[in-house]
Amino acid sequence: MKIAKNTVVTVNYKLSDAQNNLIEEGAQPMVYLHGGYENTLPKIEEELDGKEVGYASTLQVEPDDAFGDYDAELVKVEDRSRLPEPLEVGMQFEGMADGADDEPMIFTVTEIADDKVVLDGNHPLAGMALRFELSVVDVRAATDEEIAHGHVHGAHGHHHGEEAVGDSDEGDHFRSQPLH
């Protein structure tokens, strides 16, 4: 079966930067609903469209087609007292960019110094050209439910009404703390 709109694609992948420094080697394959559902980068969909199981490719994606350019205006310094304790580098919080009337965004704690905390609203891969090594291992027709929901269900996909092992809300209050 060829990869086309409303197919579920299973891809083994390795992600590196443009200098071939490994960022992530997928322990589990990426499984996504193909056809503009925003389940993966559009350039990956474009590369795989019309291909079949066994197809392999290396694809370089520039920042504009990945996670955008790094925006220094999305970095802010907050008083440590405004954030919950214990506080660690890598924690994430929901907040608004200064002067933004848009949707809330996720900020990551990148530095902690005495009574100040540096929060970065950029995606960790913003500003980077990314190199994907892709290998298609399965293609199947999506179910009507997957198409209606816009994402894959089942193994490696999204589950409705079933809490996966290890998923709990414990500790999540640290991941979604409003700043403004």
Secondary structure as UniProt FT lines:
FT   TURN            5..6
FT   STRAND          7..17
FT   TURN            18..19
FT   STRAND          22..25
FT   STRAND          30..34
FT   TURN            35..36
FT   HELIX           42..48
FT   TURN            49..50
FT   TURN            53..54
FT   STRAND          56..61
FT   HELIX           63..65
FT   TURN            66..67
FT   HELIX           72..74
FT   STRAND          75..79
FT   HELIX           80..82
FT   TURN            89..90
FT   STRAND          92..95
FT   TURN            98..99
FT   STRAND          105..113
FT   TURN            114..115
FT   STRAND          116..120
FT   TURN            124..127
FT   STRAND          130..141
FT   HELIX           144..149
FT   TURN            155..156
FT   TURN            165..166
FT   TURN            170..171
FT   HELIX           172..174
//
